[in-house]
Amino acid sequence: MKTVKLTENELITIKTALFSHMQHIRKDIEQAKFEGKNTSFQEQILKEVQQAFKALNFAE
């Protein structure tokens, strides 16, 4: 694993993008469930994005 240094603004930008992506995935899951479709793929992606978002809380 590599370590990178980010400015506070870069970190905020990445977290904002991930948060927005999570919101879109949640909407996709909601729509798929409404249509009776399998949402396991979207739910797995959502978990991975959430983990990445949480990991950024430890960034310096």
N, C-alpha and C positions, 0 to 999 in steps of 0.2 A: 504494500500500500504506500502511496506517495503522499507527502504532505505539501500543501500549497498554502500560500499566504494570501489572504483576501483583505481588501479594505472593508470598512463597515458598510459602505454603500454597495459594494459588490455582493456582500453577504445578504443584505436586505433585498437586493434585486433577485438573487437566486431563491431566497425564501418566498418572496412574493410570487415568483413564477411557479414554484412548486405548489403553493397554496391555491393559486388559480387553476393549476392542472388538477389538483384534488377536487376542486369544486366541479370542474367539467366531467371528471370521471364519475362523481356522485350523481350528476344529472343523467349521464349515460346509463348508469346502473338503474336509476329510477325509471327511465324510459324503457329499458329492456325488460324490467320486471313487469311494467304495465302491459307490455306486448307479449308477456309470457315466455321470454327468451332466457337462455342460460346466462347468468352473470358471473360465473366463476372466474373467467379470464379478467374481467374488469375489476372484480374484487381483489384478485391477486395483485394486479397492477397498483390498485389503490393502496394496499398494504405496503408495497415496496416504496411508493412515493412518500407515504407517511413515515416510514423508517428513515428515508433520506432527509425529510424535513426535521425529524427529531434529532438526527445526527448533527445537523447544523447548529443545534442549540449548544453543542460543545465546542464549536469552532471559536477560534481566538481572533 
